[in-house]
Amino acid sequence: MFRLVFKQYKSKSSSPDLTDVINVDDIDIKQNDLHQNYNVQLLSISNEHNVQMIPGIKRPTDWRAYALTHHPGIIIIRNPFTERGQRYWTARCLRDYPRTPNIVNLNERLFNDAVRSDWWKQLDQCSDSDEFQRMKAAMRWTTFGYHHNWDTKLYDEQMQSPFPEDLGSMCRLFATVLGYCDFRPEAAIVNYYPVGSTLSGHTDHSEPNKSAPLFSLSFGQTAIFLIGGTTLEEKPSAIYLQSGDVLIMSEASRLCYHAVPRIIKTQKLWNSTLTNEDINDADNGSNLLDMDLFKKVGDSNFWQPFSNYIDDSRININVRQVLNPGDVKLS
Ligand SMILES: O=C(O)CCC(=O)C(=O)O
């Protein structure tokens, strides 16, 4: 059933029927009411743990968060970022994260060391349009923290690069607000999806710790995301993940099948210069971000190449805790 639904949404020959895709923006539900058609419930979010805020993220009491009642443990926070916040994380994912010592998918037979160690710099400097397109389309993932091993599906104590402090702080903020105060961000995959690309159905079971939640952040174009059950027999639900959305896979859904059968170009370009209002407000937690980048992304000239990239691509940051509580390394 999962594969059939995946194929329907992926299909290039016909435009798929999107009427069943859950769009939380269409849902008009009052606090704690259940939307019967969608099986979506609005969650009430407080800041009872009094978390340290981070520039570029709205106050938790202003978040709109939803639970999918047919998929217990799935939570969607509908874009809790400011526009500058979205630009910041997009730029981090493009300019900084796919750099040595982080690992990227770029094959050594197809790309030289300069591209494989600092892809964005080479892309930014590339003046040949065919080569630019080849380099742009080839980037599909980067890993850091504990590196995900796509072949063995096992983590290795020796295979790690530092986990970025800003990303760690952001994930801990989301985790703490949702009550996962002990969450430790230890492994990340950033997935890059040019329009037309997909990610087939799988479960994330490499982590020794399979009970900590998984945080998945989307920037750029919209994904159709499928969430199913623990077997491929169960029919998945389809949901739009839009720029800025944070999806949490926790509890019963942590080990469920999921996939991205389609990227849809919906996001308008944001290419204006931003006012400095949110920078002036950003003194709280500003030590947690690269504030130089946070300021620069508001400038339309600096932002332009990043904006061009997400004009036809989606970026997903997928963060997991690897170790069990109390462990300091893999056994
Ligand atoms: O792109 C997404 O939303 C999902 C990514 C994912 O499932 C993964 O990295 O395991």
Ligand as a Chemical Component Dictionary entry (heavy atoms), coordinates in Angstrom:
data_LIG
# 
_chem_comp.id                   LIG 
_chem_comp.type                 NON-POLYMER 
_chem_comp.pdbx_formal_charge   0 
_chem_comp.three_letter_code    LIG 
# 
loop_
_chem_comp_atom.comp_id 
_chem_comp_atom.atom_id 
_chem_comp_atom.alt_atom_id 
_chem_comp_atom.type_symbol 
_chem_comp_atom.charge 
_chem_comp_atom.model_Cartn_x 
_chem_comp_atom.model_Cartn_y 
_chem_comp_atom.model_Cartn_z 
_chem_comp_atom.pdbx_ordinal 
LIG O1 O1 O 0 13.049 15.159 3.625 1  
LIG C1 C1 C 0 12.315 14.756 4.522 2  
LIG O2 O2 O 0 11.322 15.386 4.904 3  
LIG C2 C2 C 0 12.573 13.404 5.158 4  
LIG C3 C3 C 0 14.018 12.997 5.196 5  
LIG C4 C4 C 0 14.205 11.639 5.776 6  
LIG O3 O3 O 0 13.278 10.881 5.903 7  
LIG C5 C5 C 0 15.524 11.163 6.212 8  
LIG O4 O4 O 0 16.527 11.885 6.088 9  
LIG O5 O5 O 0 15.581 10.018 6.728 10 
# 
loop_
_chem_comp_bond.comp_id 
_chem_comp_bond.atom_id_1 
_chem_comp_bond.atom_id_2 
_chem_comp_bond.value_order 
_chem_comp_bond.pdbx_ordinal 
LIG O1 C1 DOUB 1 
LIG C1 O2 SING 2 
LIG C1 C2 SING 3 
LIG C2 C3 SING 4 
LIG C3 C4 SING 5 
LIG C4 O3 DOUB 6 
LIG C4 C5 SING 7 
LIG C5 O4 DOUB 8 
LIG C5 O5 SING 9 
# 
